[in-house]
Amino acid sequence: MSQQDGLKVLLLENIHPDASERLKEAGFAVDSRAKSLRPDELRSALRGVSILGVRSKTSVSEDALRSADSLLAVGSYCVGTDNVDLGACMDLGAAVFNAPYSNTRSVAELVIGEIIMLLRGVFEKSVKLHAGAWEKSSAGAREVRGKRLGIIGYGNIGGQVGILAEALGMEVLYFDIMDKLSIGNARRCRSMAEVLEKADVVTLHVDDNPRNVGLVGEKEFAAMRPGAAFLNLSRGRVVDLKALAKSLKDGRLSGAAVDVFPEEPSANGNAFHCGLEALPNVILTPHVGGSTVEAQRNIASYVSDKLVQYVRAGDSLYSVNFPQVQLPMLKGQHRLLHIHRNVPGVMSQISTILASNGINITGQYLETNERIGYAITDIGKRYSPGVIDELRGVRATIRLRVLY
């Protein structure tokens, strides 16, 4: 039995069952719970836990991590990691993995569906019909074909939205602060203002970087074409909802679809208010852009596999807070994983300790970021427990793990 077998895993927020199954197959003991935990509850629950899995509601803060005496890794079973203190996890020696691509298609499909509904006024007509009012009219109803779609943030989701929109006959404009190559016939604009000025529909797909807080407000809505539609399925804090409501009430915008909000309830059934509820030309959804069976299954598989690869082999590739190291599995050798503060001389100390104990190094890797170093050393013979104690005594050591 491997020394990694039986490690405790805590999965919160009703993560897809495939995650639990994959982790159990890897030999871990899994505790799955349907709800998020408050910081004080998380502190208590983390004692003895080696792997933590969360979605977007659990705050993995420095305070919550204080009792994490065994934590090796955190799996964020979603795209964003803004609810996880990445620096605190680094200081603890815990690698964090997320799923940046697994729900791309799900979000893109919902964006396209909502664009069609907004331009046809489907949502407003449906509400009236549910209330018993029959109003058949073509007034204000438009096809998407031939319209200009403006995409702010041309990453994985933005690019996929553009591909689907082009397939429907839309002309695609985009802006990104990075120099992104266009996909298909999409045309890059020189500024966000240019996109706002020219697009019939504007959709946001930016990340949770602090610079994006309040990205779109009264000034930006005023710059949009009269009668344009607006969608935000990215991050709640990037849009001023009061300014959006005003633009809709004034008739500046023909409609909007919002899936993410600055403040969201912590659990289903809780009260919700955002200031847009009474507007008939607004589609509101409860942060479900990536919430499809397919996306959640993909996320469960991807993140769980990354966690297993890290715990079993030390492979940190695609971790969001660790230096990137892709490692082969080993047979008949030992692997020493040394996580340390990024200061000079650590590798020299490790090599000196091994050499003084007559231990031959068969492979060695080092990657660093601005905060920590990740040193992997493969050795080909038995070692005494004293060597491990010496390595733990190396200056700036955060965590030492021994595999195989």
Number of C-alpha atoms within 10 A of each C-alpha: 6 9 10 17 13 15 21 20 24 20 25 22 19 14 22 19 14 16 25 23 15 16 20 16 10 18 16 20 19 20 13 18 14 10 18 20 20 14 17 11 11 22 18 15 16 22 16 16 21 23 28 25 27 27 23 19 17 21 21 26 18 17 15 21 22 15 17 23 13 17 23 22 26 26 25 27 30 24 19 17 23 14 15 21 18 21 16 18 23 21 17 22 25 25 26 29 28 26 25 20 16 22 24 21 20 19 23 25 18 17 26 18 11 20 25 17 22 27 23 18 22 15 18 17 19 14 13 13 13 9 9 9 11 11 10 8 8 9 8 10 14 14 14 22 14 13 18 21 28 30 31 23 22 26 18 15 26 25 24 17 26 27 18 16 24 18 12 15 14 20 21 27 24 28 23 19 12 9 9 14 11 15 13 12 12 21 15 20 17 12 13 19 14 17 26 27 18 18 23 25 28 25 27 23 23 22 17 16 10 10 9 14 16 14 16 18 16 17 11 16 22 16 15 23 18 15 16 24 25 26 22 21 24 25 22 20 18 24 24 18 21 14 17 24 22 15 19 23 14 10 13 19 24 22 29 27 21 25 19 21 23 13 11 16 13 15 11 9 7 8 9 12 10 14 11 19 13 9 15 16 24 23 20 16 13 14 16 13 22 22 14 14 12 14 22 22 17 20 27 26 22 20 24 26 16 22 27 20 19 22 20 17 19 25 20 23 16 18 21 15 21 27 21 17 19 15 15 9 13 12 9 8 14 19 23 19 19 24 26 25 21 17 14 11 11 20 20 9 16 20 16 13 17 19 12 9 12 11 17 13 16 13 11 14 14 15 14 18 13 10 15 23 25 25 22 24 20 19 19 15 13 9 14 8 8 10 16 16 11 13 20 19 14 18 15 17 18 20 18 19 15 17 17 15
